[in-house]
């Protein structure tokens, strides 16, 4: 069972990476802190961490094949309305499945062979519109300081939730707009101040080079569209990030939505959700999100095994996407009236207790 | 001047694995390669001070368990983001079935 509880009284949160909340988190000892880990024997962990090319090669052949089939159908049927269904499927591959490929290959765990991780990482970064350097470093920070306010640059739903922004996320419009702005800034050779807090200076040239390559690709697609007198190149490059974004937003918001912040225990701030096999393929098993955060070196294909091994120490997984939204939405609504409200994850009797005094929370308050 | 310290029994580390060794307020990582050669580095990742002994050894690479940063443990070289600073390495010898590292 999951219940709602007020957190310690933080007042209005400042999510800026160089704001007052960042200073407060450092003073509270939440920066780069030691996190709770379930005990797993070295033997078991070595087996789980073992890398293999085979599962990711298989999945990538299916993935590329699906791209080719749906893009081919869309091109063949264009400009008839019959092109819409294959374009929608292509859009989910382009604007959603690349989120998980970007993620897994960024960790370097999907494939055993480094260049395969790098190749899929670069392609996925382009499609999901995340600068490969900037986002590698922001995700590193997300793992160091998961949902620590003022330190984590990847907090998807802040408190109180920006309702319009969250709703628009499903269309990809705001992400794409931010990505395009960022691409232009980087292309001009500048790095924003907040991003300088997590991207080392030696990496800035890589971020700028990637932005310039992207700029050239988008320019080429637009020139081709004008030359052909057709929207087709635009329908296949760039805009699928908008009309195909809904699935990665739907699954991504489940990762931490409505849960505790400023707590050093992934069982409290992350969520594992059981989902259908098609979504699991698109999402590359990132629905096992507590397990992923606790042990990020375990490849996506081994996460179900890891879940089976440690589930007695974790909150029960949320049984479906529907159930997850049913528990998240009321909390987000409550946060409009008072942002210090969150979902408390209940641990089973077999689990080691969450220790707020040892793991970040400064105040424990009875659940409603 | 060399300062050889006994770290562990040679057979206490599996091939292609790593073990933690603490001494004098410092922590070290001792590696056994797939070719049965032994190596030692400082024990904490240069990125965010995580114990490398909890990481994964693949051939001559140690991967940090927190952010998956990779080093070549035979020479300490950082392989790429998010690790940018090389690891300090230490000479190793095996005598009488025991692994010694020179921490001088």
Boltz contact constraints between the chains, C-beta under 6 A:
constraints:
  - contact:
      token1: [A, 32]
      token2: [B, 48]
      max_distance: 6.0
  - contact:
      token1: [A, 49]
      token2: [B, 56]
      max_distance: 6.0
  - contact:
      token1: [A, 107]
      token2: [B, 68]
      max_distance: 6.0
  - contact:
      token1: [A, 108]
      token2: [B, 68]
      max_distance: 6.0
  - contact:
      token1: [A, 136]
      token2: [B, 81]
      max_distance: 6.0
  - contact:
      token1: [A, 140]
      token2: [B, 67]
      max_distance: 6.0
  - contact:
      token1: [A, 140]
      token2: [B, 82]
      max_distance: 6.0
  - contact:
      token1: [A, 143]
      token2: [B, 67]
      max_distance: 6.0
  - contact:
      token1: [A, 200]
      token2: [B, 84]
      max_distance: 6.0
  - contact:
      token1: [A, 297]
      token2: [B, 56]
      max_distance: 6.0
  - contact:
      token1: [A, 297]
      token2: [B, 65]
      max_distance: 6.0
  - contact:
      token1: [A, 297]
      token2: [B, 68]
      max_distance: 6.0
